[in-house]
C-alpha cells in the first residue's frame, strides 16, 4: 500500500535526518545475534488512526537476518514501512517481504526514514505510554520489545529530545 507525504505520512513524518545517537533511556534487548536498541514511539493526537515507532537493530553475527513482521497491543495491524524519495515525492510503503538486516550491520529505523507503523490504533498514544511490540525475525525468532512513547509528537529520540542528530 503506497501513501504520499499527505495523509497518514504527515502523522509520522517530520523533516528528520538520520540519527547517530539516542538517549539512553530505552532498554537494549538481545535475541540471537541481534541487539535491539533505542525503541521508542511518538505520541499521537487524539483521534489519530496511525502511530509510529523507531528502533535500531544491530546484527553482530556472521549471517544476515530479516525482520519479517511485527504485532503490537496498541493497533489492529503493525507494519514495517520504508520511506524514500521517488520522482521528487516522498513515498511511504509497507515492506511486505520484511526488512533485511545484513550480517555485521546496524539498521536504524528513524524519523524521516524506515519505521514501524501502528495502523488502526485502538487508543491515543500519550507521552510515557509503553507499546508492547513483538518483532518476528526470520532466523532469530520472536522478541518482545517495549516502545516507550516520547515526550512530544515530533520527538527524534526516545527521550523526546531533538538532539543527537547527524545533520550531514
Secondary structure, 3 states (H helix, E strand, C coil): CEEECCCHHHHHCCCCCCECCCCCCCCCEEECCEEEEEEEECCCCCCCCEEEEEEEEEECCCCCEEEEEEEECCEEEEEEEEEEEECCEEEEEECCCCEEECCCCEEEECCCCCEEEEEEECCCCCCCCEEEEEEEECCCEEEEEEEEECCCCCCCCCCCCCCCECCC
